[in-house]
Structures are given as C-alpha cells and as structure tokens.
Amino acid sequence: MHPELDFHFFEVSAYTFFAYAALLVVVGGTFLFAGKQGFRAKDSLWMLLGMGISTFIGARLFNVLVNFPWYREDLSRIFAFDTRGFSLYGGIAMGMIAGFAISRYRKIPLVKFADTTTPFVGIGIAVWRVGCFLNGCCFGKETALPWGVTFPQFSPAHKHQISENFLDSLTVHPVHPTQIYELLAALFGSILIFFVLRKQKVDGTASLVAAIWFTLFRLINMEFRVLSYSEGITRYFYPLFYIIILVGCVFWLYTIHKSGIGKQKRKHDTLQY
C-alpha cells in the first residue's frame, strides 16, 4: 500500500495518478488504433471527447444512485472533481449514449468505433486498478489463501475489520486482492478482444464479447470484494443488474451473428445465381 506518490517536484495520490494514466491510455490508444481502422482524426476526437466527458458524468450519477446515503451526508460530494465515487457501468452507459448521439451527427459507425475502443478500455481498467491497490481501496474479504494480501494497520481494509470485530482490532487479517483480480481479468479481456478483432466478421462482436466476459467476472468478484453500499444494493441490485446485462449481451451477440450469417448466405446465393 502506497497511497501517495512522491515525484520529488510534487506529490499526488496514487489513485488519482493512475486514474488519469488510465484515461490517457484509453484516449491515446483508441485514437492511434482508430486511425489504423480507417477513422478520420477529427471524428475520433469528437467521439473520444464526447464519450469521455459523458463517461465521468454517468459514472458519478450511477454512484449517487447506488450509494446515496454517503452523498446525503455531504451533497457537495456529487460535484467534487476528485476521482472518488465513480461506478464503471454508469460511465459506460452514459458514454454509449453520447457516442450514439455523436455518431448520428457525424455519421460515424458507432459499433465499429466501440470495437476499436474496447481493448483499450480493458487496459485502462487494469492501469486504474494499480492505483486502487496502492491506495488500499476496493479491497476484498478476509481469506486464508496463500495469495491473500495484508494491508497496513488502519488501512481501509483494517478499519473495516475493526468495524466487524472490535475485540480483534490489533490484528490485520489478509484479504483477497480483488484489485489484482480485476487487473488480470481486464488484461486478459483486452488480449481476448484483440484476438476477436482479428477474426471477427460481424461488427459488434468484440464489444459484446468484452461486455460478457467482464460482466461475468464482476458478478463472480462480488463474492470476494467488500462493498460499502447497502445490503440491498450488494445482495439484490448488482447481481440482478449484471445478470440482465449478461442475458442482453448474449442475446444481442446471437442476433447479430445470425443476421450476419443470413446476409452472407443471401449474398452467396445471389452470386451463384
């Protein structure tokens, strides 16, 4: 755990540093890759700027929805410019809405651009989780597994353990490194998506495969992670939310591939005729 980074000339929160590093990876990687995929630089900038701003707004609004008691204590937290209080899926949803609007205005193929962005979103999530690990946030439940991580005394993980068992407050128990789990899952997902992009014949395949993989991982990782939300949010809302996304993405993937195969068959039949 190393919550502050000292660069001699200035100090910065590890979480903040890696959050902005992740943003740079997503924007820079997508911009360069989009050029190779045939997108004009101006169109890419429009999409990245609009989707980027909307992602932060959506991530904050969704976090307010699931964690409103914390914001009710101090409503100024809603408008804070720090990097705390964001929910990934709220950001993705708002970013896609903004992307749809911009793509219609600029006549940009949204699904293809989403495929282009997806692998770098995975890399960005991995970079961001380095900041989480160094900051000690997003920690897991106690574990006896050999790869369990023991954070320092009075770290967020230890404070949670004290709240659960005050009589054992001097002992820091190892916890699941859920930040590292998500980092590895995101990197694996990015590698998988680059492979899918090389093979895919129907636009949207890469984005949907990424959504299915990462949502399934998040659903499983919930069992190992300590969440600060209410029991109703963690036990009912999030599992149901993830299951709905999984079902929707699997159905959408099946639909576009069925449609793509049908188009290829009709084209083949026409050529033969």
Buried (B, 14 or more C-beta within 10 A) or exposed (E): BEBEBEEEEEEEBBBBBBBBBBBEBBBEBBBEBBEEBEBEEEBBBBBBEBBBEBBBBBBBBBBBEBBBEBBEEEEEBBEEEEBBBBBBBBBBBBBBBBBEBBBEEBEBBBBBBBBBBBBBBBBBBBBBBBBBBBBBBBBBBBBEEEEBBBBEEEBBBBBBBBEEEEEEBEEBBBBBBBBBBBBBBBBBBBEBBBEBBEEBEBBBBBBBBBBBBBBBBBBEBBEBBBBBBBEEBBEEBBEEBBEEBBEBBEEBBEEBBEEBEEEEEEEEEEEEE
